[in-house]
Structure formats: C-alpha cells, structure tokens
Amino acid sequence: MKIEISKTDRYYQIIIPISESYHDKYVRKFLDYLRLKEISAKSHATDEDIENLSEEIIEKWWNKNKIRFLE
C-alpha cells in the first residue's frame, strides 16, 4: 500500500488510496478513530448524558439477549 504523508506549518496531509484501504484493517480502524474524534468534537453532550445513554443501551441489549445466557 502506498501511503503519502506530507507536513506543512499548519497541518499533516495523509493520502491513502481508497481501493487499498478497504483491505487493511489498521487503516480502517485509524479512519474510524478520526471520524469518531471529529463527530465527538462537535457534540454538546455532557459526561452524564453519555453515561445515561450507555446505561440505556446496555439495558436494552441485555433485555433482548439475556435469554441466550440464562438458558
């Protein structure tokens, strides 16, 4: 895979060929991480909001899947 990295005074530029990036799990994870950082930077959610949402998601998942673990 040919990745090009350049740097200026203000930013880094990383060029990753799309056709090759789909086959490399580390590149995909890196891109997912960058997307997550971008999205979370725009969020106005508080830590409490995130904790409440997390608990709600876990509770819904458990209610849906507990039968598989309790049998």
N, C-alpha and C positions, 0 to 999 in steps of 0.2 A: 504494500500500500504506500502510495506516495503522498505524504502529508507535507504541506508547506507552511512554515511558520516565519512570520516577519514581525518586527517590532518598530514602532515609532516612539516619539516622545510621549504620545498620549495613549497608545493602545497596542495590543497584540492583534495580529491577524493570523488566523489559522484557516488554511484551505484544506478541506478533506473531500476527496471525490465521493459523491453520493453513492455511486454504484458499488464502491468498495466498502463503504462504511457500514452497510447493512450486514456484511459478513463478519464483522469484528465486534464481539460483544463488549469489549472495553471501550471502544469508540462510542457505541450506542449508550452505554452507561454514563460516559462523560457528557454526551449531548443531553441525555435525560437530566443529569445533575444541573447542567447550565440552564435548562428550561425551568426546572424547579426553582432555582435561585432567582430567575427573572420573574416568575409568577409570584413567589413569596415576597419579593421586594415591593410589589405593588399592593400587597394585601394590607388591609386595615384591621385584620383580626388580632385580638389580644391572645395572650397565652391561655387565658381562661376559656376563651371561645374555642381555641384549638383543642384543649383538653376535653371540653364538653362534647365536641364533635367526635373526638376519638372514642370516648366512652360510649357514645350513641352508636357508632359504627360497630364497635366490639360487641355490644349488647345485641344488636340486630343480627350480626353474624352468628353469635352463639345461639340465639333463639332459632335460627334457621338450620344450624348444623349440629346441635347438641345430640340429636338422636343417633347420629353416626358414632359418637364417642361413648354414649351411655348404654349401648346395646351389648 
